[in-house]
Amino acid sequence: MSAYATCVERFIQSDIRNPLYDKPDMISFSAGRPDAAVFPLSDISTAFHVLFSKGELVQALQYGTTEGLGPLREKLAAVVMKEAGVVTDTGNIMITTGSQQGINFSAQLFVNPGDTVICETPTYLGALNTFSVAGAQCIGIPVESDGMNIEALQQTLEKHRDAKFIYTIPDFQNPTGSYMSLKKRKQIAELAAVYGIPVIEDAPYSEIRFTEEKLPPIKSFDTSGMVIYLSTFSKTLCPGLRIGWICADTSILQKYVLLKGTSDSQSSTIDQFLAYYYLTNSDWKARVASVRQVYLKRRNTMIEAIKKYLPDTISYVVPEGGFFVWLKLPILMDDKELLNKTTAFWNVSFVPGSGFFPEKNKNNYIRLSYSNTPVDAIPEGIKRLGQALQ
Ligand SMILES: Cc1ncc(COP(=O)(O)O)c(C=O)c1O
């Protein structure tokens, strides 16, 4: 049909949602879903109870403000952002419907078709797809075990002075697991000020940290007001709430608020109340500490199995947090062919790495997620992957 806008031609089916993954008995290392066992069921049901019993249900069923529920934004500033290392105020926070909406709004606010966006290569597929629908030309900066290559970033900024923003995932990056060094965080904040370019800092995994070393976000070094921080409860609480948020300078945040007004008007009032009561009645620090332990165990189980069952020709970096192990296959091996083989004959799935590269120029990487596979099934799944690789 010719009535569609041209952006429809750029829609693609994400490799993260492949029907092959849903076969019965499949050991799946595909989706970056949290383990449902970490959902705080009794705390959320207490939050429901408080909502019903406090007589605020009418308010929770009513329209709310576009920025989001004031008391929730206050709690985010005073508790969650403080714990993350950002000193901020309620007025600098807008609630989003998941942080995916923050990514989408960033594309809508800054990108005209044909514009340049700078990101990591590889990077989060969901962001790449969103930028592509907006018509962005994504330039990838190689990501190393300590974050973006800063020299390459600076050269790209020099060459593309009209680039619209830098998109980065400093903490336990999706898909590589990379944890950006303190030096690079400071350098990126400085480059944002020097080049006057916004930085979209996407931080869904910042609290899923296994190392003692807690590095402050780029936002905490933001002297120019150019850093836009995106976060979410999807990995620390439960993704079904769809509560994320944007923390930005007020002049930038106002634009996001106006855009949200034209999009979904506001995020669900009920979900915001639940998140607010959750934060009011629980200990956030203890929460993230316990969630870390769950994923640390899974990470360790997967790494042990990789050491035991995968050939030495496969390389990887042990992630210090997050949900993923990023495997480099021998150069002539094809990620999608391997997936077809493992799903057809071994009942094991993963996400092929090629979709994570903006240049679409590498096909010998795969992403394994350990976040939602039963711990007992991880060694068996890796063993089967090892057999398929032989
Ligand atoms: C890097 C990154 N950003 C954003 C998101 C989206 O999260 P949300 O569920 O809050 O929309 C994800 C989800 O996997 C992610 O990995």
The ligand as a Tripos MOL2 file, in Angstrom:
@<TRIPOS>MOLECULE
LIG
   16    16     1     0     0
SMALL
NO_CHARGES

@<TRIPOS>ATOM
      1 C1         20.2740   -1.3490   26.6390 C.3       1 LIG1
      2 C2         18.7850   -1.3880   26.7940 C.ar      1 LIG1
      3 N1         18.0910   -0.2530   26.7830 N.ar      1 LIG1
      4 C3         16.7660   -0.2340   26.9250 C.ar      1 LIG1
      5 C4         16.0490   -1.4040   27.0860 C.ar      1 LIG1
      6 C5         14.5500   -1.3320   27.1980 C.3       1 LIG1
      7 O1         14.1080   -1.5030   28.4960 O.3       1 LIG1
      8 P1         12.6100   -1.2440   28.9540 P.3       1 LIG1
      9 O2         12.0260   -2.5650   29.3010 O.co2     1 LIG1
     10 O3         12.7060   -0.3540   30.1460 O.co2     1 LIG1
     11 O4         11.8790   -0.5580   27.8480 O.co2     1 LIG1
     12 C6         16.7220   -2.6280   27.1180 C.ar      1 LIG1
     13 C7         15.9870   -3.8920   27.2750 C.2       1 LIG1
     14 O5         16.4550   -4.9710   27.1350 O.2       1 LIG1
     15 C8         18.1300   -2.6200   26.9750 C.ar      1 LIG1
     16 O6         18.8510   -3.7580   26.9920 O.3       1 LIG1
@<TRIPOS>BOND
     1     1     2 1
     2     2     3 ar
     3     2    15 ar
     4     3     4 ar
     5     4     5 ar
     6     5     6 1
     7     5    12 ar
     8     6     7 1
     9     7     8 1
    10     8     9 2
    11     8    10 1
    12     8    11 1
    13    12    13 1
    14    12    15 ar
    15    13    14 2
    16    15    16 1
@<TRIPOS>SUBSTRUCTURE
     1 LIG1         1 GROUP 0 **** ****
